[in-house]
């Protein structure tokens, strides 16, 4: 019996492609928002969720860093998807006919150079695949969508210009979320641990908290901050490290972190994706 995999966006979205790459034999479940995607797993309507967290061109997907720590879900894996953006339009449309381009703001941001070079007006939308669907429905040659070839094929659009992303390394990192933790076994730097924490309000607390990772040779691959509760003094940090909490050096580093933190939450212990750029 196939499992249900929630993703944000419509059929044909990059998240849909990721869901199919990670769970090829299961049923994709499109959701309107990230909250809906997470909620589908929380409620049991889906077994797993596939959510984007950062892009090599655009940076972090801000909403996710606020949603994940409070979701009650756990990270059980990651997946890197090379993003190839294409300008899609009604069949037979020439690039010279296009005046406006519609897509998700993140996608538009990844194609700034192409959009500026051709003087296109941008239209922000909820989703790349949804934009492709709307362009197909409107049938207006002056309007095109930025989305994947997968979306173009899904909605019967033609590729007007291909690979229009600003940089060839354009890649999005996705996390696989589940209701129950599925911690990977210790395996050196082939395991990644993700957590959030808040440091105590004392001088040099962050510097001291980070010292344990340096002295114990733990590689921290991500450290990002964001405000919580609308307070300028309550800053939460989101971190990825290489290693498992049971590794001796990681255990020592986390103990040091605990001395200077007033909040710590483990979000997942999972295998490092083989395709990481």
MARKE-630139 format. One line per field, with one value per residue (C-alpha): residue number from 0; residue in one letter; y, z, x. Coordinates in Angstrom, 3 decimals. Layout:
// residues N
n = c(NUM	...)
res = c(a	...)
north = c(Y	...)
up = c(Z	...)
east = c(X	...)
***
This chain:
// residues 277
n = c(0	1	2	3	4	5	6	7	8	9	10	11	12	13	14	15	16	17	18	19	20	21	22	23	24	25	26	27	28	29	30	31	32	33	34	35	36	37	38	39	40	41	42	43	44	45	46	47	48	49	50	51	52	53	54	55	56	57	58	59	60	61	62	63	64	65	66	67	68	69	70	71	72	73	74	75	76	77	78	79	80	81	82	83	84	85	86	87	88	89	90	91	92	93	94	95	96	97	98	99	100	101	102	103	104	105	106	107	108	109	110	111	112	113	114	115	116	117	118	119	120	121	122	123	124	125	126	127	128	129	130	131	132	133	134	135	136	137	138	139	140	141	142	143	144	145	146	147	148	149	150	151	152	153	154	155	156	157	158	159	160	161	162	163	164	165	166	167	168	169	170	171	172	173	174	175	176	177	178	179	180	181	182	183	184	185	186	187	188	189	190	191	192	193	194	195	196	197	198	199	200	201	202	203	204	205	206	207	208	209	210	211	212	213	214	215	216	217	218	219	220	221	222	223	224	225	226	227	228	229	230	231	232	233	234	235	236	237	238	239	240	241	242	243	244	245	246	247	248	249	250	251	252	253	254	255	256	257	258	259	260	261	262	263	264	265	266	267	268	269	270	271	272	273	274	275	276)
res = c(x	x	x	x	x	x	x	x	x	x	x	x	x	x	x	x	x	x	x	x	x	x	x	x	x	x	x	x	x	x	x	x	x	x	x	x	x	x	x	x	x	x	x	x	x	x	x	x	x	x	x	x	x	x	x	x	x	x	x	x	x	x	x	x	x	x	x	x	x	x	x	x	x	x	x	x	x	x	x	x	x	x	x	x	x	x	x	x	x	x	x	x	x	x	x	x	x	x	x	x	x	x	x	x	x	x	x	x	x	x	x	x	x	x	x	x	x	x	x	x	x	x	x	x	x	x	x	x	x	x	x	x	x	x	x	x	x	x	x	x	x	x	x	x	x	x	x	x	x	x	x	x	x	x	x	x	x	x	x	x	x	x	x	x	x	x	x	x	x	x	x	x	x	x	x	x	x	x	x	x	x	x	x	x	x	x	x	x	x	x	x	x	x	x	x	x	x	x	x	x	x	x	x	x	x	x	x	x	x	x	x	x	x	x	x	x	x	x	x	x	x	x	x	x	x	x	x	x	x	x	x	x	x	x	x	x	x	x	x	x	x	x	x	x	x	x	x	x	x	x	x	x	x	x	x	x	x	x	x	x	x	x	x	x	x	x	x	x	x	x	x	x	x	x	x	x	x)
north = c(0.000	3.349	6.051	9.686	12.337	15.965	18.828	22.533	23.551	22.064	19.015	19.735	21.802	21.288	19.931	17.404	16.335	15.915	13.877	11.553	11.274	10.326	8.305	7.038	4.404	6.568	9.034	12.772	15.076	18.729	21.384	25.127	26.384	25.151	25.122	22.863	20.583	20.195	19.915	16.996	14.963	16.205	15.090	11.748	12.610	12.027	9.926	12.299	15.884	17.207	20.851	23.175	24.963	26.763	27.498	28.066	31.302	32.682	31.662	30.270	29.723	31.950	30.568	27.053	28.023	29.431	26.527	23.484	23.969	24.248	21.609	18.584	16.767	15.352	15.549	12.041	12.890	15.497	15.729	18.127	18.961	20.780	23.559	24.204	27.128	27.445	30.154	28.442	29.757	28.896	26.690	28.712	31.767	33.613	35.254	38.655	38.320	37.875	40.989	39.563	36.536	34.859	32.573	32.037	34.936	32.566	31.436	35.006	35.852	33.044	34.450	38.166	38.571	37.003	38.992	42.277	41.558	41.077	43.817	41.519	42.581	40.169	38.742	37.068	33.848	31.111	28.400	27.717	24.885	26.879	29.677	27.240	26.058	29.634	30.586	27.543	28.450	32.120	31.333	34.773	34.886	38.006	36.038	33.288	31.261	30.343	26.714	23.280	21.248	18.844	21.598	22.501	18.912	18.651	21.657	21.496	24.503	24.944	25.901	29.394	29.683	27.010	27.067	30.747	30.613	33.137	30.484	26.879	25.677	26.549	23.828	23.553	21.554	19.747	18.140	14.991	15.288	12.623	12.385	10.086	10.402	7.926	8.721	7.515	5.439	7.026	7.093	9.893	12.871	10.944	11.844	15.306	16.600	19.580	21.529	24.943	26.781	30.109	31.396	32.844	36.633	36.961	38.609	36.544	33.677	32.795	32.957	30.640	28.305	27.929	27.308	23.720	22.863	24.355	22.731	19.337	19.505	19.387	20.881	23.227	23.476	25.921	28.552	30.972	33.305	34.680	36.478	34.662	36.059	39.495	40.262	41.884	40.139	36.599	35.274	31.626	29.854	27.046	24.812	21.826	19.913	16.909	13.965	12.121	13.194	9.865	10.645	11.546	14.894	15.894	14.952	17.204	20.073	19.818	19.737	22.976	24.460	23.531	25.618	28.800	28.036	28.325	26.388	23.469	21.272	18.430	18.381	15.387	13.005	11.822	10.628	13.253	13.264	11.722	14.403	17.377	19.974)
up = c(0.000	-1.032	1.544	1.141	0.747	1.373	-0.464	-0.910	-4.347	-7.205	-9.317	-11.368	-8.654	-7.795	-4.434	-6.331	-8.303	-5.047	-3.474	-6.476	-6.365	-2.670	-2.648	-6.241	-5.322	-3.093	-3.595	-3.753	-1.872	-3.013	-0.314	-0.656	2.075	4.121	7.155	5.281	4.280	7.862	9.064	6.719	8.549	11.991	11.362	9.840	6.351	5.078	6.360	5.313	4.206	1.750	2.441	0.939	3.429	1.362	-2.151	-3.287	-5.081	-3.089	0.404	3.139	2.813	5.758	6.676	7.201	9.930	11.960	11.299	11.829	15.475	16.645	14.320	16.522	13.471	13.003	10.187	8.915	5.729	3.221	-0.571	-2.964	-6.175	-9.022	-10.089	-13.789	-14.494	-17.843	-19.392	-20.360	-22.599	-24.943	-27.804	-30.631	-28.476	-29.243	-26.517	-28.189	-27.562	-23.793	-21.672	-18.195	-16.291	-13.381	-10.720	-7.056	-5.640	-4.896	-8.544	-9.804	-7.520	-9.010	-12.526	-11.926	-14.663	-17.387	-16.329	-16.297	-19.611	-21.375	-19.513	-18.258	-15.737	-12.796	-11.183	-7.773	-7.364	-4.761	-6.780	-9.924	-11.123	-10.318	-12.467	-15.346	-14.932	-14.930	-18.026	-19.819	-18.757	-19.824	-23.226	-23.433	-25.454	-23.566	-20.309	-19.474	-16.398	-14.824	-13.772	-14.506	-17.708	-15.547	-14.955	-18.652	-19.618	-16.933	-18.250	-21.964	-22.196	-24.454	-23.381	-24.727	-23.037	-21.003	-18.053	-17.314	-13.666	-12.778	-11.917	-13.043	-9.456	-8.570	-6.097	-3.446	-0.265	0.941	4.301	4.797	7.840	9.830	12.982	14.725	14.855	12.824	14.082	11.942	13.582	14.298	11.073	11.359	9.074	7.047	9.700	10.183	13.372	13.329	16.389	17.569	20.666	22.484	24.418	27.908	28.167	29.409	27.794	25.042	25.506	21.792	21.505	24.486	23.276	19.910	21.535	22.350	18.689	17.755	20.566	19.906	16.109	15.288	11.886	12.013	8.456	9.231	11.881	11.328	13.684	13.745	16.275	18.192	19.789	18.285	20.733	19.765	22.666	22.134	19.280	18.294	16.367	13.857	13.425	11.406	12.476	11.091	13.462	15.842	19.418	20.624	19.093	21.899	20.446	19.579	23.059	24.614	22.278	23.094	26.819	26.410	24.473	27.320	29.808	27.862	26.531	28.111	25.347	23.167	20.852	18.669	15.283	13.644	13.227	9.630	6.870	4.847	1.290	-1.207	-3.768	-1.593	-3.751)
east = c(0.000	1.480	2.125	1.085	3.791	2.823	4.499	3.822	2.602	0.647	1.357	4.462	6.183	9.854	8.710	6.577	9.657	11.576	8.780	8.837	12.644	12.656	9.418	8.948	6.357	4.181	1.321	2.099	-0.284	-0.180	-0.749	-1.340	1.029	3.970	1.677	-0.758	2.122	3.286	-0.303	-0.981	1.662	0.634	-2.952	-2.007	-3.306	0.228	3.122	5.905	6.411	8.978	9.868	12.495	14.745	17.368	18.506	22.091	21.101	18.186	19.257	17.059	13.340	12.437	9.011	10.323	12.806	9.913	7.557	9.778	10.854	7.242	5.797	6.415	7.803	11.296	13.805	14.578	16.468	17.554	17.627	19.365	17.519	19.310	16.939	16.597	14.287	12.525	10.373	7.121	4.386	1.565	2.769	4.254	5.016	8.252	10.325	9.774	6.030	6.360	5.802	5.163	6.400	4.639	6.106	6.867	8.899	11.789	11.864	11.692	14.592	16.666	16.204	16.769	19.376	17.227	14.158	16.105	17.841	14.508	12.635	9.897	7.278	7.081	3.953	4.354	2.403	2.041	3.757	5.795	3.561	0.426	1.796	2.257	-1.332	-2.669	-0.666	-2.070	-5.623	-5.341	-3.842	-2.195	1.043	2.137	2.248	4.755	5.620	8.936	8.821	10.255	9.950	7.953	5.374	5.367	4.666	1.982	0.035	0.825	3.149	6.165	9.688	10.420	13.836	15.582	17.991	17.394	18.530	21.260	23.856	24.342	24.891	21.289	20.259	17.555	17.950	14.839	14.140	12.060	9.800	7.930	5.808	8.264	12.056	14.083	17.587	20.471	23.160	26.557	28.581	31.119	30.603	28.018	25.433	23.961	22.317	19.958	18.821	17.633	18.818	18.684	21.663	21.427	21.400	24.987	28.031	29.717	27.237	27.130	30.926	31.307	28.542	30.273	33.659	32.773	32.288	35.658	37.660	36.053	36.518	32.820	32.042	29.038	27.703	24.897	24.166	21.304	19.483	15.959	13.784	11.079	7.954	8.472	11.256	14.545	16.294	14.912	17.010	16.813	19.553	19.078	22.131	23.350	26.441	28.271	28.177	25.869	24.998	26.430	29.830	32.222	33.289	29.721	28.536	31.180	30.299	26.593	27.370	29.317	26.406	24.082	26.045	25.306	21.798	18.381	16.599	17.661	15.580	16.779	15.035	16.659	19.593	19.758	22.093	23.939	22.590	24.989	24.248	25.173	26.980)
***
